[in-house]
Structure formats: C-alpha cells, structure tokens
Amino acid sequence: MTEQIIEPKALPAESHAAETHAHHGHSPEEIRKEIRVYLWVFGGLTALTALTVWACYGLKMPVHKAIAIALAIATAKGFLVAGFFMHLLSEKKLIYSILLLTVFFFAVVIWGPLHHWADMIGR
Amino acid sequence: MEAHAEAHHDFEIPYTVHARPDTGLYNAKLGIWLFLASEVMLFGALFSSYILLRTSAPTWPRGWEFLNVPLATANTFILIASSVTVVLAWANLRMGNLKWGRIFIALTIACALLFLVNKGFEYHHEFVEHRLPSTNNFMALYFTMTGLHGLHVLGGVIVFLYMLFPGAKMWGTDRARYTNRIEVAGLYWHFVDLVWIFLFPSLYLM
C-alpha cells in the first residue's frame, strides 16, 4: 500500500511557488524579472505581427514569397508564445515527450496533402 | 470524528498543488498538456484539409482581396495582449496579489470578448456580401477554421469568468491550487493564441 500524501491547505504564495514552480523564479523579485521578459515578448510579437502584415498585405507580395514570409514569421511568433508564455523553454521531460509524439503525428497529417501535391507536380 | 476525517481524506484529489514524484508535474498540468496535444491534432486536421484543397485547386483566392485585414490585424494584437494579461494574472497570484490577479483575468476576458465582437462584424460583412460557407472551398475553410477557433475563445471566456467570480473563492481556502488553475487555464489560452497566429496569415495574408 502506498501512503496517500495529503496536501496542506492554504499554502502561502511563496511556499507554493517553491513547491510547484521549481523551474520558475519564486521570489517577488524573480517574478518581476519574469514579468519584464513577458513584456519584451509582447513587444516582439507586436513587431512581428506588424512586419508580416506590412510584407504580405502592404507590399502585396507574390503568393510564393507571401507564403514563405508569413509562415516564417508565424513560426517565430509561435516560438515566442510557446517558449516564454507556455514556458516550454524550461519544462519537464514528460511534457517534451508528449509534444514530441504530437509533433510526429502532426507532421504525418501535414505530410499527406504535401505528398499529394508533390505527386501532382511530378505528373 | 477520526473516521470522518479519514473518510474526508479518501476524497482528496491528489497532486493538485504538489508535483507527482513520477511525473514531476501536478496532475492538472499534465492533463492540460495531454488535452492540448489532442487539440493540435484537431486543428492539424483542418490545416491538412486547407493544404489539400489549396494545392489541388487550379486557382485559389487571396484572403486580403476581400477579407477585412485591418480588423483581423487588430484581433491579432488583441489576442496577443490577452496572452500577456493572463501571464500577468498568474505572476501576480504567485506574488500573493489577488486584486491584480483578478484585474488581469478581467482584462483577458475583455480582450476575448472584443475579439469575438470583431469576428461577429467580420462574419456579418461576409454574409451581407453573400460570401457563405457554401460559396467556395476557401469560404468553407474560413468559416470552419475561424468558427472552431471562435468557439475555443468562447470556451476560454467561460472558464475565466468562472475563475474571476465563483472560482476565486478558492483563494481563501487553497490559494496554491487556485494559482495552478490560472496557470492551466492560461496554457489553454496561449494555445488559442498560437492557433490564431497561424490562422491569420493562412486565411488573410497568403
């Protein structure tokens, strides 16, 4: 029989942070530092959004260039959101394993139509 | 009395605050990541359909020729801002500041509602112009993908409204668990933002 661990109620915020967010800062000063990072990321996301709209809509780029630029910028923005807001830059191994499996199946789903397209071009 | 206390403990949900030794995560966090993995596949299937239909079509309309790009750009900024407000809510709760935590949750809800109102204006305009899901494959994908995304935004609004009002009572009894709930809801919300980051260029800019 494994012993059931009963969590204490109403932990103070600091001890909670230390227990559950070992990979994040837990002192108010460290959390304030995190907040500054979030605001920088917000600035980056805003600038990249403006850039993609200017390049693809403002300059009315040809379709192939627009696709390349829009997807490159969207990937960069996705990295910022996932890495900093979702804390994937400092997550547990189990979450990386789940995401690795997800990326594999996602790639399979996307590979299907791309393979079909490549096949059509080859004909 | 002791038996009653033991019975009460039998119904305790384990690892709502502390990390499970084998996973290194509290259960809700593992749960939300598994859920998000399934969501990636859901939207992945739609993006796969988009690629298939687009690459198979002899011609494909470019969204910016008729969709409202300025409004969609504004919606992108709004959703990014809401991602920031939700992490700020979580950060404030971790510092023990419920007041500012709730203010940032309320701002997240306001951003989400503004996003939905703008989307409503866009849909109205499309209907007035007789561009319906049945018009062509592009419009079918546009309504399916943005509609499903909009439902996710609405789902987020419901969760955050619960956290803001009745759910916030937990702060008085178990503030660590409440803070974790905001983190988990935030992870969902960032995913909704992430999907829009790819939907926006796919439908409006390419």
Interface residues (C-beta under 8 A of the other chain):
Chain A: Q4 I5 I6 E7 K9 A10 L11 P12 A13 E14 S15 H16 A17 E19 T20 H21 A22 H24 H26 P28 I31 E34 I35 Y38 L39 V41 F42 L45 T46 T49 T52 V53 C56 Y57 K60 V63 A66 I67 A70 L71 I73 A74 K77 G78 V81 A82 F85 M86 K92 K93 L94 I95 I98 L99 L101 T102 F105 F106 V109 I110 G112 P113 L114 H116 W117 M120
Chain B: H9 E12 P14 Y15 T16 V17 H18 A19 T23 G24 L25 Y26 L30 W33 L34 A37 V40 M41 G44 A45 F47 S48 S49 I51 L52 T55 S56 R62 W64 V69 T73 T76 F77 I80 A81 S83 V84 V87 L88 A91 L93 R94 M95 G96 G172 T173 D174 R175 A176 T179 N180 G186 L187 H190 F191 D193 L194 I197 F198 F200 P201 S202 Y204 L205 M206
